[in-house]
Amino acid sequence: IIPHQIETTELVKDTVGFLKQNQLPSYQATELILDEFLKNLHTIGLKKDNLLLIESLSSIHYHAYLFKADSIRFYFSKFAYNERKYHRLFYKKFQPIAERLAKIPEVAPIFEQSEFLFNHYIPFIAPYIDWSYYEKIIRVQILTENGRYTEIKLGKDIINILPHRLEMISSYQLEPAHEEEVDLIVTD
């Protein structure tokens, strides 16, 4: 018998309800880490009431609580996220959080295994992170012979099409000595 989505949802609700009711360390760790991610990461759509995410993270925390991760190979590390730049960025954000949470006695055995947690969080947390927020701002200058109105209009059009991490620099703002501060020059 293939389970229906409603059965999976009921099972997830029951599991999360059990974890919440008994306040197991794995559930406490999940609540703490979700709070920290919401405070310290720029995310899209990450919610504290996402039952599938709560169940998945609680499972990871339960595993970390029961077993020492030193003996476990991190098979997620190569599969999880191909972009090493983002991998490193998430690690930089995650490490201080794990160190802070490892000082809380109830969840210390879980967060002391930060390498294990990091590699297992990535497949679950990466889709919620707004990676473009962490990209370098691209400074664009428009040089046109058609006047300032055309420059402003073209700048607004570019921002409407590509709203992430662009800064429009007016050709009237920069002096020739500061042109090296521009990443991209658009001309007509």
Secondary structure, DSSP 4 states (H G I P E B T S, - for coil): -PPPHHHHHHHHHHHHHHHHHHT-HHHHHHHHHHHHHHHHS-BSS--TT-HHHHHHHHHHHHHHHHS-GGGS--THHHHS-S-HHHHHHHHHHHHHHHHHHTTSTTTHHHHT-HHHHHHHHHHHHGGGB-GGGGSPPEEEEEE-SS-HHHHHHHHHHHHHHS-SSEEEE-TTT--GGGGGG-SEEEE-
